[in-house]
Every structure is written in structure tokens, then in C-alpha cells.
Amino acid sequence: MLELKVNGRSYQVDVEPDTPLLWAIRENVGLTGTKYGCGIAQCGACTVHIDGQPVRSCTVQARDAVGKQITTIEGLASGGALHKVQKAWIDHDVPQCGYCQSGMIMAAVALLKEKPKPTDADIDAAITNICRCGTFVQVRVAIHDAAKA
């Protein structure tokens, strides 16, 4: 059994230590907002924060997250209010199919934490998530809007 701290709560998960964190979060903790996309840390659909840093959870072993604070898309809203990035995503109709969006939002939140007023170049460098629908223009606009909030 491993103990994972996800969105401020502790969970005992019965997984092998080398199980990808993504599967522990989805299958054992029951939080399915974090998506599986490629399994090789390229697409970013599985992005979560570990101790405030964005990581691709498909390639992080569950044992490496023990004792650390894990935040998923479900943990962004606070007190019933959406995070400013989530709100900007809705305001600018960013999602099309929506599959990649939880990972994209997590990457955007991390970017704004590091650079509260990012330039287009900062956004392009930090948001390496893949969106097959091509919503990158809306993503940029939403990030700039969230930076103003």
C-alpha cells in the first residue's frame, strides 16, 4: 500500500510501486479528470502538479509521489469557485472535444504561477501539450485573460 496525497486528502492505494501515477489517480483514487493520451509524456493530457510543479503523470511512478502534494484538475476549484484559468477556458470557449483540456489547464496554471504576465513566447514555450482540435489560439487568449484576473 502506498499513501498518496491528492488534492489535500490522503489515499491508501493498493498498487505496485512502479505503477504509473496516472493509473493510481484514475483507477485507485477515482479521479478521472486526468486523461491518458500517449503514455510517453509527449501529449500532456495527463498533466498534474506534484509539489506545485507540472508533471506528466503517465511516466511518474506512484512510489515517487509518496509524501508529495499532488494536485489534479479536480483540485483547482476552491470554495465552489472555479480557478481563474478554468473560468477563462469557459469564457473563451477553448475546448472542442475537450480531451486534452484538463492537462492543458494544469500546464497553464503552472505557467501563471511562474510567470504571472506571460508573453506569447512564454506561453508557446510552456504549453507543450498537444491539442488535436487545434485550440492553441483560444488557449493563448484564455491564458492572457486569466493573467489579468
PLY file of the C-alpha trace (Angstrom):
ply
format ascii 1.0
element vertex 149
property float x
property float y
property float z
element edge 148
property int vertex1
property int vertex2
end_header
0.00 0.00 0.00
1.19 3.47 -0.86
-0.16 6.68 0.62
-0.81 9.42 -1.91
-1.84 12.96 -1.00
-4.17 14.13 -3.74
-5.99 17.46 -3.66
-5.38 17.81 0.07
-6.62 14.32 1.01
-4.69 11.16 1.81
-5.45 7.94 -0.04
-4.16 4.45 0.60
-3.70 2.85 -2.81
-3.02 -0.82 -3.39
-0.68 -0.62 -6.38
2.76 -1.85 -7.31
5.33 0.88 -6.54
6.21 1.24 -10.24
2.59 1.75 -11.32
2.26 4.99 -13.28
0.83 7.74 -11.08
-1.82 8.36 -13.75
-3.33 4.93 -13.18
-3.17 5.23 -9.39
-5.05 8.56 -9.62
-7.66 7.32 -12.09
-8.19 3.71 -11.04
-7.45 3.72 -7.32
-8.26 7.24 -6.18
-11.17 7.52 -8.64
-10.36 10.94 -10.09
-10.80 10.66 -13.85
-10.23 14.26 -14.93
-6.59 13.46 -15.62
-6.55 11.74 -19.01
-4.41 9.10 -20.69
-3.21 10.24 -24.07
0.07 8.77 -25.23
1.76 7.05 -22.29
5.17 8.53 -23.15
4.88 12.05 -21.66
4.52 13.73 -25.03
0.90 14.88 -25.27
0.33 16.34 -21.79
-3.23 15.06 -21.31
-2.08 13.53 -18.01
-0.51 16.70 -16.57
-0.87 17.10 -12.79
1.09 19.13 -10.27
3.45 17.49 -7.82
4.53 19.93 -5.12
3.36 22.72 -7.41
5.31 21.63 -10.49
3.61 20.34 -13.64
4.46 16.73 -14.47
3.22 14.19 -16.97
1.76 11.58 -14.65
1.89 8.74 -17.17
5.64 8.40 -16.67
5.90 9.15 -12.92
5.96 6.04 -10.77
3.46 6.09 -7.90
6.27 5.49 -5.37
7.93 8.73 -6.49
4.83 10.71 -5.49
4.61 9.37 -1.94
4.94 12.18 0.60
4.33 14.85 -2.01
1.32 17.04 -2.69
-0.45 16.02 -5.89
-2.98 18.36 -7.47
-5.29 17.25 -10.26
-7.81 19.21 -12.30
-10.42 18.30 -9.69
-8.37 20.10 -7.04
-8.13 23.51 -8.75
-11.53 24.92 -7.82
-11.72 26.32 -4.32
-14.75 27.01 -2.16
-17.11 26.25 -5.03
-15.41 28.80 -7.30
-13.54 27.82 -10.43
-9.85 28.63 -10.71
-9.28 31.73 -12.87
-7.81 29.58 -15.65
-10.85 27.29 -15.65
-13.09 30.34 -15.85
-11.08 31.83 -18.72
-11.29 28.50 -20.57
-15.08 28.64 -20.35
-15.28 32.35 -21.17
-13.26 31.83 -24.36
-14.86 28.53 -25.42
-11.44 26.85 -25.52
-12.45 23.18 -25.52
-13.72 21.47 -28.62
-13.57 17.75 -27.93
-12.12 18.62 -24.50
-9.97 15.53 -24.06
-6.65 17.35 -23.64
-8.04 20.31 -21.77
-7.51 19.18 -18.17
-3.81 18.71 -18.85
-3.66 21.98 -20.76
-5.32 23.83 -17.88
-2.88 22.32 -15.39
0.04 23.45 -17.57
-1.45 26.96 -17.84
-1.93 27.22 -14.07
1.72 26.29 -13.55
2.82 28.84 -16.15
0.88 31.66 -14.48
2.33 30.71 -11.10
5.84 31.04 -12.55
5.13 33.99 -14.86
2.04 35.96 -13.81
2.10 38.07 -17.00
3.38 35.72 -19.71
4.18 36.82 -23.24
3.06 34.86 -26.28
6.58 33.41 -26.43
6.34 32.34 -22.77
3.03 30.61 -23.48
4.38 28.88 -26.58
7.42 27.65 -24.64
5.48 26.43 -21.60
2.35 24.95 -23.16
3.74 21.94 -24.99
0.55 19.94 -24.61
-0.92 18.55 -27.82
-4.46 19.51 -28.82
-5.64 17.59 -31.86
-8.52 20.03 -32.31
-6.04 22.90 -32.65
-7.39 25.25 -29.97
-3.98 26.86 -29.40
-5.16 30.37 -30.38
-8.02 30.20 -27.86
-5.62 28.78 -25.26
-3.31 31.77 -25.65
-6.21 34.24 -25.36
-7.57 32.45 -22.28
-4.17 32.46 -20.58
-3.75 36.19 -21.20
-7.26 36.77 -19.83
-6.56 34.67 -16.72
-3.34 36.65 -16.19
-5.46 39.82 -15.92
-7.84 38.30 -13.36
0 1
1 2
2 3
3 4
4 5
5 6
6 7
7 8
8 9
9 10
10 11
11 12
12 13
13 14
14 15
15 16
16 17
17 18
18 19
19 20
20 21
21 22
22 23
23 24
24 25
25 26
26 27
27 28
28 29
29 30
30 31
31 32
32 33
33 34
34 35
35 36
36 37
37 38
38 39
39 40
40 41
41 42
42 43
43 44
44 45
45 46
46 47
47 48
48 49
49 50
50 51
51 52
52 53
53 54
54 55
55 56
56 57
57 58
58 59
59 60
60 61
61 62
62 63
63 64
64 65
65 66
66 67
67 68
68 69
69 70
70 71
71 72
72 73
73 74
74 75
75 76
76 77
77 78
78 79
79 80
80 81
81 82
82 83
83 84
84 85
85 86
86 87
87 88
88 89
89 90
90 91
91 92
92 93
93 94
94 95
95 96
96 97
97 98
98 99
99 100
100 101
101 102
102 103
103 104
104 105
105 106
106 107
107 108
108 109
109 110
110 111
111 112
112 113
113 114
114 115
115 116
116 117
117 118
118 119
119 120
120 121
121 122
122 123
123 124
124 125
125 126
126 127
127 128
128 129
129 130
130 131
131 132
132 133
133 134
134 135
135 136
136 137
137 138
138 139
139 140
140 141
141 142
142 143
143 144
144 145
145 146
146 147
147 148
